[in-house]
Amino acid sequence: MNRKEFGRLISLLRAELGWTQSQLAEYAEIPVTTLSNIERGVKKFLEPKTLFRLANVLQLTSLERREFFLASCGLEQKQLVRPSDQNSPLKDFDVQKTLGGLMSMLSNMYAPAHLGDAFGDVIAVNHIMLDLLQITPESLHQAANSPAGINNMHIIYGMMEVHQAFGDQFNNAALISLRAFRESSLRYRTKPRFFSLMKEFRNIKKYPLFDQYWRKSSVLEDDKEAMLSPFEISHDIYGRLRITSSSSVILTPYGELYLSHYFPLDHTTATAFIKIADKVGQGVKKLTPWPNKTGRT
């Protein structure tokens, strides 16, 4: 983020908490003139103490804090990736090669997995994940035509079959997914795509649980460890499954990509994953174009 974008991010985070500049300045113990200069993007040097105090009061999760401090450095996304040609950081990045390698990885994994971007948009998903969550072609078609598109938050909070697949462990799965969305999106919250997603997901009639979990996820004391918390699924077809989730981050000049997958935590679950792979085949379904051509990133 450049200084103006970072200043706007501070303003957005403040507004979400319902605070004025004076209130945030008071809580962070910094002069209101300093905060005003930061939000307007005119303060070029941001003292570590000031950033630390802002992060402490803005109710950020631990992983959001890391993204917040990274955003404060003032660099653009393309500058975070080491280029082969210093004069043209985008020149040597091969989109098709990168996506091809990730698609191949997804297809060959003996575990439910999907590839997404910083907004939670699902670029591709393997057949094992589709079968485990009982996501039908009809549901994918409906999601593609919804304002949110095929987005991980829509899948978790808007697809009833997914809610049913997680059963009594839906709360854990929903919180883990929400924390991941909060972290990955923090440096992109000034983008039009994020605004359109939040407008959609805060529609209580369509997503009655999203806003509640969004607020809850920022105040949990164990947020550092929660991303790797084990949980169980009482699956209608495959029985009790014990899993944990993890993501690998792929840095690109166009934003981060996230290869996310479930790990089996016992023999029964590992056997179930192999059973699913044998039934549906190891393959991958492309869902959302990347990088997006509308300039949302």
C-alpha positions as CSV (number, residue, x, y, z in Angstrom):
1,M,0.0,0.0,0.0
2,N,1.1,3.5,-0.7
3,R,0.6,6.2,2.0
4,K,-2.8,7.3,0.8
5,E,-4.1,3.8,0.6
6,F,-2.8,3.0,4.1
7,G,-4.4,6.1,5.4
8,R,-7.7,5.1,3.9
9,L,-7.3,1.7,5.5
10,I,-6.9,3.3,8.9
11,S,-10.0,5.3,8.3
12,L,-12.0,2.2,7.2
13,L,-10.9,0.2,10.3
14,R,-11.8,3.1,12.5
15,A,-15.2,3.6,10.9
16,E,-16.0,-0.1,11.3
17,L,-15.6,0.3,15.0
18,G,-17.8,3.4,15.0
19,W,-15.1,5.7,16.2
20,T,-14.3,9.3,15.3
21,Q,-10.7,10.5,14.7
22,S,-10.7,12.0,18.2
23,Q,-11.7,8.7,19.8
24,L,-9.2,6.6,18.0
25,A,-6.4,9.1,18.7
26,E,-7.4,9.1,22.4
27,Y,-7.5,5.3,22.6
28,A,-4.2,4.9,20.8
29,E,-2.6,7.8,22.8
30,I,-1.5,9.7,19.8
31,P,-2.2,13.3,18.8
32,V,-5.3,13.7,16.7
33,T,-3.3,15.8,14.2
34,T,-0.9,12.9,13.7
35,L,-3.9,10.5,13.1
36,S,-5.4,13.0,10.6
37,N,-2.1,13.3,8.7
38,I,-1.9,9.5,8.6
39,E,-5.4,9.1,7.3
40,R,-4.9,11.8,4.6
41,G,-1.6,10.1,3.5
42,V,0.5,13.1,4.1
43,K,2.6,11.7,6.9
44,K,5.5,10.0,5.2
45,F,7.4,8.5,8.2
46,L,5.3,6.3,10.5
47,E,6.9,5.7,13.9
48,P,6.9,2.1,15.1
49,K,5.4,3.2,18.4
50,T,2.5,4.8,16.6
51,L,1.8,1.8,14.4
52,F,2.0,-0.5,17.5
53,R,-0.5,1.6,19.4
54,L,-2.9,1.7,16.4
55,A,-2.7,-2.0,15.9
56,N,-3.4,-2.6,19.6
57,V,-6.7,-0.6,19.6
58,L,-8.1,-1.5,16.1
59,Q,-9.1,-5.0,17.3
60,L,-7.0,-6.8,14.7
61,T,-6.3,-10.5,14.9
62,S,-2.6,-11.6,15.2
63,L,-2.4,-12.4,11.5
64,E,-4.1,-9.1,10.6
65,R,-1.5,-7.3,12.7
66,R,1.2,-8.8,10.5
67,E,-0.6,-7.6,7.3
68,F,-1.2,-4.2,8.9
69,F,2.5,-3.7,9.6
70,L,3.4,-4.9,6.1
71,A,0.9,-2.5,4.6
72,S,2.5,0.4,6.6
73,C,5.8,0.0,4.8
74,G,4.5,2.0,1.8
75,L,5.4,-0.4,-1.0
76,E,3.2,-1.6,-3.8
77,Q,2.4,-5.3,-4.1
78,K,4.7,-5.7,-7.2
79,Q,7.6,-4.4,-5.1
80,L,7.2,-7.1,-2.6
81,V,8.1,-9.8,-5.1
82,R,11.8,-10.2,-6.1
83,P,12.1,-9.6,-9.9
84,S,14.7,-11.0,-12.2
85,D,14.7,-7.8,-14.1
86,Q,14.9,-4.8,-11.7
87,N,13.4,-2.5,-14.3
88,S,10.4,-4.6,-15.0
89,P,9.1,-6.6,-12.0
90,L,6.1,-8.0,-14.0
91,K,8.1,-9.0,-17.0
92,D,9.3,-12.4,-15.8
93,F,6.1,-13.5,-14.0
94,D,4.4,-16.2,-16.0
95,V,0.7,-16.4,-15.0
96,Q,-0.1,-19.5,-16.9
97,K,3.0,-21.3,-15.7
98,T,2.2,-20.5,-12.1
99,L,-1.5,-21.5,-12.4
100,G,-0.6,-24.6,-14.3
101,G,1.7,-25.8,-11.5
102,L,-0.8,-25.1,-8.8
103,M,-3.6,-26.8,-10.8
104,S,-1.4,-29.9,-11.1
105,M,-0.7,-29.8,-7.4
106,L,-4.4,-29.6,-6.6
107,S,-5.3,-32.4,-9.0
108,N,-2.7,-34.8,-7.5
109,M,-3.4,-34.2,-3.8
110,Y,-5.1,-37.0,-1.8
111,A,-6.8,-34.4,0.3
112,P,-9.6,-31.8,-0.1
113,A,-8.0,-28.6,-1.4
114,H,-8.7,-25.4,-3.2
115,L,-6.9,-22.4,-4.6
116,G,-8.0,-18.9,-3.8
117,D,-6.9,-15.2,-3.9
118,A,-6.7,-12.5,-1.3
119,F,-10.5,-11.8,-1.5
120,G,-11.4,-15.4,-0.8
121,D,-12.5,-15.9,-4.4
122,V,-12.1,-19.6,-5.3
123,I,-9.9,-20.0,-8.4
124,A,-10.0,-23.8,-8.5
125,V,-11.1,-26.7,-6.3
126,N,-10.2,-30.4,-6.5
127,H,-12.8,-33.1,-6.9
128,I,-12.2,-34.4,-3.4
129,M,-13.2,-31.1,-1.8
130,L,-16.3,-30.9,-3.9
131,D,-17.4,-34.3,-2.9
132,L,-16.6,-33.9,0.8
133,L,-18.6,-30.7,1.0
134,Q,-21.4,-32.1,-1.2
135,I,-21.2,-29.1,-3.5
136,T,-23.2,-29.7,-6.7
137,P,-22.8,-28.3,-10.1
138,E,-26.1,-26.5,-9.6
139,S,-24.8,-24.8,-6.4
140,L,-21.6,-23.7,-8.3
141,H,-23.7,-22.3,-11.1
142,Q,-25.9,-20.3,-8.7
143,A,-22.8,-19.0,-6.9
144,A,-21.2,-17.9,-10.1
145,N,-24.3,-15.8,-10.8
146,S,-24.5,-14.3,-7.3
147,P,-23.0,-10.9,-6.5
148,A,-20.3,-12.5,-4.4
149,G,-19.4,-15.0,-7.1
150,I,-17.7,-18.3,-6.2
151,N,-16.2,-17.0,-3.0
152,N,-15.1,-19.0,0.1
153,M,-17.3,-16.9,2.4
154,H,-20.3,-17.6,0.1
155,I,-19.5,-21.3,0.1
156,I,-19.2,-21.5,3.9
157,Y,-22.0,-19.1,4.9
158,G,-24.3,-19.3,2.0
159,M,-24.5,-22.9,0.9
160,M,-26.8,-25.0,3.0
161,E,-25.2,-28.3,1.9
162,V,-21.8,-27.1,3.2
163,H,-23.4,-26.1,6.5
164,Q,-24.9,-29.6,6.7
165,A,-21.6,-31.3,5.7
166,F,-19.8,-29.7,8.7
167,G,-22.7,-30.6,11.1
168,D,-22.1,-29.7,14.7
169,Q,-18.6,-28.5,13.8
170,F,-19.8,-25.8,11.5
171,N,-18.9,-23.1,14.1
172,N,-15.3,-24.0,14.2
173,A,-15.0,-24.3,10.4
174,A,-16.8,-21.0,9.9
175,L,-14.5,-19.2,12.3
176,I,-11.4,-20.6,10.8
177,S,-12.5,-19.6,7.3
178,L,-13.5,-16.1,8.6
179,R,-10.1,-15.6,10.2
180,A,-8.3,-16.6,7.0
181,F,-10.5,-14.1,5.0
182,R,-9.8,-11.3,7.5
183,E,-6.0,-11.9,7.2
184,S,-5.8,-12.3,3.5
185,S,-8.0,-9.3,2.7
186,L,-6.6,-6.7,5.1
187,R,-4.2,-5.0,2.6
188,Y,-7.0,-5.0,-0.1
189,R,-9.8,-3.5,1.9
190,T,-9.7,-0.3,0.0
191,K,-10.4,-2.1,-3.2
192,P,-13.9,-2.1,-4.9
193,R,-14.0,-5.9,-4.8
194,F,-13.8,-5.9,-1.0
195,F,-16.6,-3.3,-0.6
196,S,-18.9,-5.3,-2.9
197,L,-18.2,-8.5,-1.0
198,M,-18.9,-7.0,2.4
199,K,-22.1,-5.4,1.2
200,E,-23.2,-8.8,0.0
201,F,-22.2,-10.8,3.0
202,R,-23.7,-8.3,5.5
203,N,-27.1,-9.0,4.0
204,I,-28.6,-10.6,7.1
205,K,-31.4,-12.3,5.1
206,K,-28.9,-14.1,2.8
207,Y,-26.0,-14.5,5.2
208,P,-27.5,-14.4,8.8
209,L,-24.3,-15.6,10.5
210,F,-21.5,-13.7,8.6
211,D,-21.5,-10.4,10.5
212,Q,-21.8,-12.1,13.8
213,Y,-18.7,-14.3,13.1
214,W,-16.8,-11.3,11.6
215,R,-17.1,-9.5,14.9
216,K,-16.5,-12.5,17.0
217,S,-13.3,-13.6,15.2
218,S,-11.5,-10.4,16.2
219,V,-11.9,-10.8,19.9
220,L,-10.9,-14.4,20.5
221,E,-7.9,-14.8,22.8
222,D,-6.6,-17.9,21.0
223,D,-6.5,-16.4,17.5
224,K,-2.8,-17.2,17.0
225,E,-3.3,-21.0,17.4
226,A,-6.9,-21.3,16.1
227,M,-5.9,-21.5,12.5
228,L,-4.5,-25.0,13.2
229,S,-7.2,-26.1,15.6
230,P,-8.4,-29.7,14.9
231,F,-12.0,-30.2,14.4
232,E,-14.4,-33.1,13.5
233,I,-17.1,-33.5,10.9
234,S,-20.0,-35.7,11.4
235,H,-20.4,-36.5,7.7
236,D,-23.6,-38.1,6.4
237,I,-21.7,-40.4,4.1
238,Y,-18.1,-40.8,5.5
239,G,-18.8,-40.7,9.2
240,R,-16.8,-38.9,11.8
241,L,-13.8,-37.2,10.3
242,R,-11.0,-35.5,12.2
243,I,-9.2,-32.8,10.3
244,T,-7.3,-29.6,10.5
245,S,-6.8,-26.9,7.8
246,S,-3.7,-25.2,6.5
247,S,-2.7,-22.8,3.7
248,S,0.4,-22.2,1.6
249,V,1.0,-18.7,0.4
250,I,2.2,-18.0,-3.1
251,L,3.5,-14.4,-3.6
252,T,2.8,-12.8,-7.0
253,P,3.0,-9.3,-8.4
254,Y,-0.8,-9.4,-8.6
255,G,-1.5,-10.4,-5.0
256,E,-1.2,-13.5,-2.9
257,L,-2.6,-16.9,-3.9
258,Y,-3.6,-19.4,-1.2
259,L,-3.4,-23.1,-1.6
260,S,-5.6,-24.4,1.2
261,H,-6.2,-28.0,2.2
262,Y,-7.5,-30.3,4.9
263,F,-5.1,-32.6,6.7
264,P,-6.5,-35.9,8.1
265,L,-5.7,-36.4,11.8
266,D,-6.4,-40.1,12.0
267,H,-6.4,-43.3,10.0
268,T,-10.2,-43.3,9.4
269,T,-10.1,-39.8,7.9
270,A,-7.1,-40.6,5.7
271,T,-8.8,-43.7,4.5
272,A,-12.0,-41.6,3.8
273,F,-10.0,-39.2,1.7
274,I,-8.5,-42.0,-0.4
275,K,-12.0,-43.5,-0.8
276,I,-13.3,-40.2,-2.1
277,A,-10.3,-39.8,-4.5
278,D,-10.9,-43.4,-5.8
279,K,-14.6,-42.6,-6.3
280,V,-14.5,-39.1,-7.9
281,G,-11.0,-39.2,-9.4
282,Q,-8.1,-36.9,-8.8
283,G,-9.0,-33.8,-10.8
284,V,-9.5,-30.1,-10.5
285,K,-12.2,-27.7,-11.5
286,K,-11.4,-24.2,-12.6
287,L,-13.9,-21.7,-11.2
288,T,-12.7,-18.1,-11.3
289,P,-10.3,-16.3,-13.7
290,W,-7.1,-15.0,-12.2
291,P,-5.7,-12.3,-12.3
292,N,-9.0,-10.6,-12.6
293,K,-9.3,-8.2,-15.6
294,T,-11.6,-5.7,-13.9
295,G,-8.9,-4.1,-11.9
296,R,-10.4,-5.1,-8.6
297,T,-7.0,-6.1,-7.2
